[in-house]
Amino acid sequence: MEIINWKELLYPYAQTVDELLLKFRSLDKECRQLGIYSPIDSVTGRLKRPASILEKAGRKQISPDRIEEEIEDIAGIRILCQFVEDIPKVIEMVRKRKDMTVIEERDYITNTKPSGYRSYHMIIRYPLFTALGEKTVPAEIQIRTNAMNFWATAEHSLRYKYSGNIPQDLQDRLKNCAEAAFHLDQEMATIREEITNAQRLNEIKNNLVANILENIQNLYFVAKLDDMNEINKEFIRLWNGDDMEALKEFNEKLNIMAEMYRV
């Protein structure tokens, strides 16, 4: 049997994971900076290890020389959402992209696995430009809620511990936990508006405070104003008072001062 050069085989997949992470994290960041609601809560990536690849190849009777052609989840990213309703939005985001092609979709949310596993999987083909030329790399995108992910991570750990043969009693308890996680997602959906409004308000406040601190720093180091201590004390007082309107007025005053001193 030919020895597999794992470093050479896995490098394009590792690069694909890095590029996909960058693209979807940038998409999330852009939405937030433009004040558009982002259905993406976080994005993580992973590269299958050689042992996992060989185990899957053995289980599916795939010969080593067919690994690249038949195993499609060597590269993978996971997109987590706060709410179940966000999952279809992320799915549409992926479908509409011109820099990757969706070739298969598996809906384990509508069609829950017997174990209780819920997630939405998309297999894509990603064009990767390497030093040796263009290479099309398969990758898996998993889309699920934070609650679904918490359950799936725990279940995966137990499967590893028991080599895939989880005791029936534990399987039953895991399935109950999966249902509890699903009910949590449903309950969270009923208070979604309250949650998103609170998060939006917190983000506005954080941006406002960042702008105030930047102005204070510039006025202190560039304009060297004598009354900076008083300005700083006023900021601390307003911050402790937690009055958004007062902070906005204070920020506007600093913006005018910064413009006057060209800082």
N, C-alpha and C positions, 0 to 999 in steps of 0.2 A: 504493500500500500504506500502511495506517495505521501511523504511528510508534508503537512500543511505549514506554510509560512504564515503564522498567525499575525505577525506584525504587518506584513504586506496586505493580507486579506482584510484586516480590520481597519486599517488607516482610512480608507474612503468612508466607511461607516461612521467612524469617530468624527471626521470632518463634517459629514452630513448632520449629525446630532448638533454640533457646534453652530452650524449655519441656521438650522431650524430653530434652535433656541434663540439666536439673535433676532431672527425675523419676527417670531411671535412675541417676544419680550418687547421689541421695538414697537410692534403694533399696539400692544397694551399701553406702553408709555405714551405713544402718540395720542391715543384716545383720551387718556387722563389729562395730558397737557392742553388738549383742545377743549376740555370740558365735556367730552362725549362719554356716555356710559360705556365702560369696558366690560364685556361678559367674561373676560379672562381675569382670574384671581391670581394665578401663578402658573409658571411653566417650569418643568424639570425635564431632564433627559437622562438616558442611560444607553449603554452599549452592552450587548450580551457578552458574557465571558465565554472563553473557549469551552469550558466544562459544560455550560448551559447549552451551547450550540451543539456540542457532540451528543449530549443527552437527548436533545430534541431530534437530532438527525437519527439517532438510534431508535427512538420511539416511533418515528414516522418512516423508518426504513429508507432514509435518504443516504445515498453514497457520498463520501467526502468530496468527490469532484462535482457534486450537484448542489452543494450547500448554498452557494451564491444564487443559484437559479431558483431553489425551492424554499429556502427559509427567508421570510420577508420581514421579520421583526428583529433582525440583528441590531439595527439602529431604531431607536424609539424615543419619542417625547411624550410627556403627559401634560395635558392642559387641564387645570383644575378651575372649577367654577363655584361661586357661592351658592347659586340657585339652580334647580333643575331646569328652569325656564331659559337659562343662559346657554345650555348645551346646544339646542338647535341653532342659536346665533353663531356659536363657534363653528359648528358643522358647516354652515353657509359660508363663513369666512374662508374655510379651507377649500371648499368646492369652487369658490370664485377666483382663487389665486391662479395666476398665469405661470408662476414659477415652479409649479408642481402639478402632477396629474393624479387624481384619485382613481384607483383601479378596483377597489373593493371596500365595502362598508359592512360592519357587523354591529347590529343593535342589540346589545345585551341589557339594555334598560327596559325596552318594551318586551323583549324575549329574555327574561332573567334566567341565568343558568340555575340548574337544580341546587347548587351549593348556596345560592343567594347572591352570587356575583352580579354586579351591575356596572356597566361602563359602555361607552360607544367607541368602537374601534374603526379607524380608517387606514387602509393600506395605500400608500402613495408611491409614485416614482419621482425621484428628485434628481434633476440634472446637475451633476457636480463637475466643476471645472478644476482639473488637477494639473500638476506639472507635466503629466504624461498625456494630457488631452481630456476630452469630455467623457464622463462615465455616468450612466444612469443608475442610481442607487435606490433600492426599495427601502421603505421605512414605515414604521407604524406610529400613528398618532392616536393616543387614548384620551378620551374626553369624559370627565366625570366630575361629580361634586366632591367637596372636601369630605363629606360624611361617607360617601361611597369609597373614597380613597383610603380613609382610615380603616374601614372594614377590609378592603382588598389587601392592604399592606399587612394587616394582622393575619389574614387567612394565608397569604403567601408564606409568611414566616413559619406558620404551623405546618404547611405542606412540606416545606423544606426540612423541618425538624423530624416529621414522621415519614419522610421519603415518599410523599404523596398518599400515604395510607392513614389519614386522620381517623382516630377512633370514632365510631358512630355517635356516641354520646356527645363528643366534642363537635362533630359535624352538625348535630341537631341544635346545639347551643349557638354555634356560629350562624346557622340559618336564622335563628331568632334575633340575633344581633343585626343581621342584614336587614330584617324587616324593621327593626327599631331605627336603624340608620335611614331607611326609606321614609319612615313616618316623620323623622326629624326633618328631612328635606321638605316634606309636604307642609309641616308646621311652619318652617322658616319662610316658605313661600307666602304664607298668610300675613307675615309682618315684614315682607320685603320692602315695601315703600318706606316704612319707618327706619329700617336698617340703612337703606341707600341714602335717604335724606340725611341721616346722622353722619354717615361716612363723607358725603359731599360737603357738609358743613365743616367737618374736621379738616378736610383737604383744603377748603377755602381759607380756614384759619391758619393752617400750616404755611400756605403760600404767602399769606398776608404778613405773618410774623417773620418769615424768611426775608421778605422785601424790607421790612422795618429794620431788621438787624443789619442787612447789607447797607442801607442808608446811614445808619448810626456809625457803622465802621468806616464808611467812606468820608462822612463828615468829620469824624475824629482824626483819621490819619491824613486825609487830603486837605480839607478845609481848616483843620486845627482850630475849631471853634472853642471859645472859652467856656461856653455854657453847656458843654456836652454832658457833664455830670448831672445837670438838671434834666436834660433831655432823657438820659438813661434812667433816672429815677422815675420820670413820668411814664416811661415805657413799662417799667416793673410794676408800677401802681395799676396801670391799665390792664396789664397781663393778669395780675392777681385778681382784678375785678371781673375778668372774663366777660367784658362788654364788647361785643363784636363791632357795634356801630362806633363806639369811642375809639377802638383800635383802627377802624377805617379812616376816621377823621384825622387821627394822629399820623397815620401813614401818608395821607394826602398832604399834610403839613410838611412832613419830611421830604416828600417828593418835590414839593415847591422849593424847599431849601436846597435840596440837591441840585435842582435845575439852576438856581441862582448862583451857586458856587461851582457849577459845571462839574459835578462829581457823579 
